């Protein structure tokens, strides 16, 4: 992978991700069951627009998104202390072959990684009751394992007033192969459409 070490959330980090399918958006390309997503065209349009305008997509930050941003360092520290593992923060990890990547919440040793969530209380309870990796994050976690070529990924859902959910997720090679195929198709479409539309100007 190609490591781009801009701090996550900074203008430089946003620019490094411009037009790139990325971990949080992989669900727009493939479902949790491994089928192509019906959201793919809309996501491709969004990323082509980023390349044509040079501007990242704007999105509204709600109170729970802001809470997640504010408490992520606390959650990371909790994980580090409870697990005894050192967490290395990184910027944007790009594929060696594709203009696509992921922004892990941390890398652990040479084989692991970390995905942190600080959700709304009722959402955290739902995660605790289920006890596994929430389906909605399968694409993101498998994408991180794929791009970084790691063996395992710890998913952590944190709430300061409730038990913490921690789930270790291992590579699903069949799913990763399907994900890689859909991301590659999206990258090809983004490149083709960006060049075609630039030539129309």
Rosetta blueprint (number, residue, H / E / L):
1 X L
2 X E
3 X E
4 X E
5 X L
6 X L
7 X L
8 X L
9 X L
10 X L
11 X H
12 X H
13 X H
14 X H
15 X H
16 X H
17 X L
18 X L
19 X L
20 X L
21 X E
22 X E
23 X H
24 X H
25 X H
26 X H
27 X H
28 X H
29 X L
30 X E
31 X L
32 X L
33 X L
34 X L
35 X L
36 X E
37 X L
38 X L
39 X L
40 X H
41 X H
42 X H
43 X H
44 X H
45 X H
46 X H
47 X H
48 X H
49 X H
50 X H
51 X H
52 X H
53 X H
54 X L
55 X L
56 X L
57 X L
58 X L
59 X L
60 X L
61 X L
62 X L
63 X H
64 X H
65 X H
66 X H
67 X H
68 X H
69 X H
70 X H
71 X H
72 X H
73 X H
74 X H
75 X H
76 X H
77 X H
78 X H
79 X H
80 X H
81 X H
82 X H
83 X H
84 X L
85 X L
86 X L
87 X L
88 X E
89 X L
90 X L
91 X L
92 X E
93 X E
94 X E
95 X L
96 X L
97 X L
98 X L
99 X L
100 X E
101 X E
102 X E
103 X L
104 X L
105 X L
106 X E
107 X E
108 X E
109 X L
110 X L
111 X L
112 X E
113 X E
114 X E
115 X E
116 X E
117 X E
118 X L
119 X L
120 X L
121 X H
122 X H
123 X H
124 X H
125 X H
126 X H
127 X H
128 X H
129 X H
130 X H
131 X L
132 X L
133 X L
134 X L
135 X H
136 X H
137 X H
138 X H
139 X H
140 X H
141 X H
142 X H
143 X H
144 X H
145 X H
146 X H
147 X H
148 X H
149 X L
150 X L
151 X L
152 X E
153 X E
154 X E
155 X E
156 X E
157 X E
158 X L
159 X L
160 X L
161 X L
162 X L
163 X L
164 X L
165 X E
166 X E
167 X E
168 X E
169 X E
170 X E
171 X L
172 X L
173 X H
174 X H
175 X H
176 X H
177 X H
178 X H
179 X H
180 X H
181 X H
182 X H
183 X H
184 X H
185 X H
186 X H
187 X H
188 X H
189 X H
190 X H
191 X H
192 X H
193 X H
194 X H
195 X H
196 X H
197 X H
198 X H
199 X H
200 X L
201 X L
